[in-house]
Amino acid sequence: MAWTHKQIKAAVCIGFLVCGGIIAIITRSARILTFYPALVNLFFLVLFGHTLFAGPSMVYRLATLKDKSIAISPYRKKIAAYCRNVTLVWCCFFIVNGSIALMSVFGDSYRFWALYNGCIAYILMGLLFSGEYIVRKVVQKNMKGDFIPLTQVKLNSRDMDSIVCYEGRYTDGVFKRWRDFAEDCTKMRHFLLSQNVDKWILNCEDCYYFYVTFASLLQCRKEILLTANITPEFIKEIRLPGIGFLTDQKAPDSTDIAAIIEQPSMGTEEFPPIVASETKIHMYTSGSTGHPKAVLQRMKEFELDNAFIMSKWGDDFYKRIVCSCVNQHHIYGLLFSVVLPFAAGVPFRRNRITVPAEFKSLTDTSYMIIAVPAFLKRTVEDETESFGLKSPVIFTSGGVLTPDVAKKTDQIMGFWPIEVYGSTETSGIAYRQSKNGLEWTPFDNAEISQNADGCLIIRSPYISDPAGFETADLVEIFPDGRFLLKGRSDSIVKIEEKRISVTEVENRLNQNPYVKDSCVIAMADRRQYLAAAVVLSPAGVEKFAGADKFDINQYFRNYLAGFFEAVVLPRKWRYLDAIPQNAMGKRKKDDIKALFEKKIEDIHGISFEIKEQEENKVVVAFVAPENCDFYDGHFPEKKFLPAVAQFHIAVKVAEQYFKVEIPLVETKRIKFSHPIQPDTPMLLTITNDGDKLQFTYNDEAGREHSRGTFLAKERQ
């Protein structure tokens, strides 16, 4: 193994001292031993002095050996600067002390040599240690005045007039101050302690109300169920007996946060202590599947995350005030939009930015903007002139920010966004600015590796499990520790025994000039296949204006055939105005899947809705309106749905759902019992028994109108 320059220099110094000792033993000369104090000072001077140029300083290295948290402290830069100064002081001491030790060797009296090197030098070192300790405590006290995590905050931690949050633009002067926060927390704690409830669902759109309630729940040692979704069915699913519900929105059987906080003042009380490691915060996330799941988190990991962010970008935060367009019920929005600015004493905006045009008004001061890629894209895509923002800094997370959108954001808003990569389970993992390349740089306190499938494994202080967290993100890790995201393992599917990445198919579609966005998902009926939802670009809308859907499908199939085998090309296509996304810009895979599962193509103006579906059975509801093509020329005085039309509808529905071909010459046993009149709600049931399919038409009352059987073969 090759030695580093530092190891070589240390070895030379140690070897020099050892050689001196060996020479003294061989020559039996006490004179040589008298040089030892001077040589020891020289050794430490070289050791300490070298780190002043190579960095980090020796004192900083020794400090981080004892206290690992320094490396992720929000004051890391200040600590590093202080440690460098202390290292410099020690270097000066070694020069002075070594010089005196050397002069004592050449003096006439061994008594002075023994007195200085055996006593005075150690007293001077002790005084230096003591003086540095006193100075260090003063410096630490000054540092703690800036960043105060919620779990360490006290009533007197801030000046009563200091600003916690603001409304609108900062210079509008509409503030909530520390006094307001303390009084409102007192009111909320009194309410919580009056309730015999240990778990509370928390949803609050007002960021100030939200954080007052969030802090009060933790101060009262309550468990928090944090969710952005308060639809009745979802709340019913997670609200077990004994769980309360706090919100500022109109929701049944809930407690109104605003009504509690807007009560008359009760004065202020000291904040109860919060034990960071004992807090329980359940965050509901859709993850990669679209199905909500609860992830248990603690303030301990949250505050470690915030401390690292401040250690790296603290100067940027302290020079700005925070505004956000990110929902605070998600981990990224929670940490960056409210928890971090509160701890740093930086005012945050009370209401999220919901309309991109609001950014144009933020020209009164310098803002730290917390955003998601989807919102940035909507903000800048149709803009041509700069907003004129004053030296903003923009963070983004929750999805992929393409380099072209990042570049446009820089042109319009004046800053190339810093992207943060992470998840609810892991918190922050890495960061990048794509103008410097697409590679991600891990956080300094993060350890990354890969599993056998090439997926990222992350270990960091933000993950309580010492084994770390295994993601589904495929990565390529470079020798310098940076990495590239290569898609997700759950995006790899098998189509006819062919492995294909749906992310790769999406990327190919998005490269087409007629495509603005796309989402490809794996579907499964009798076998697995791909389905593609596509948003056409303006050029695509113009090109395909008036074209049949079949022709558009065929164009994109032919285009993809240049990159993929025919067997894996998407078999179903939908053309949308936009890909469904949640508030964080993540795609709603369930909604996209439903576009393909819940719809049968219109047949001559008749729309169908799938009511029941199984592998070998489907039930669809439809209404044949009076102006339907099927009624033209048939029974003009009293219209009925013709038998041939009923047969045609059954054939087309079966072909679409079961992916079969129905040769007309193979029809059997057609029976008609009652006529189907216009505008009558009907249910069509089709069962697939291998090469034989049966259909039945019933009305909503269950009366059978017709039935039949026909033979089919799989579509090739």
Buried (B, 14 or more C-beta within 10 A) or exposed (E): EEEEEEEEBBEEBEEEBEEBEEEBEEEEEEEBBBBBBBBBBBBBBBBBBBBBEEEBBBBBEEBBEEEEEBBBBBBBBBBBEBBBBBBBBBBEBBBEBBEBBBEBBEEEEEEBBEEBBEEBBEEBEEEBEEEBEEBBEEBEEEBEEBBBBBBBBEBEBBEEEBBBBBBBBBEEEEBBBBBBBBBBBBBBBBBBEEEEBBBBBBBBBBBBBBBBBBBBBBBBBBBBBBBBBBEEEBBEEBBEEEBBBBBBEEBEEBBBBEEBBEBEEEEBBEBEEBEBEEBBBBBBBBBBEBEBEBBEBBBBBBBBBBBBBBBBBBEBBBEBBBBBBBBBBBBBBBBBBBBBBBBBBBBBBBBBBEEBEBBBEBEEEBBBBBBBBBBBBBBBBEBEEEBEBEEBBBBBBBBBBEEEBBBBBBBBBBBBBBBBBBBBBBBBBBBBBBEEEEBBBBBEBBEBEBEEEBBBBBBBBBBEEEEBBBBBBBBEBEEEBBBBBBBBBBBBBEBEEEEBBBBBBBBBBBEBEBBBBBBBBBBEBEEEBBBBBBBBBEEBEEBBEEEEEEEBBEBBBEBBEEBBEEEBBBBBBBBBEEBBBBBBBBBBBBBBBEBBBEBBEEBEEBBBEBEEEEEEBBBBBBBBEEEBEBBEEEEEEEBBBBBEBBBBBBBBBBBBBBBBEBEEEEBEEBEBEEBBBBEBEBBBBBBBEEEEBBBBBBBEEEEBBBBBBBBBEEEE
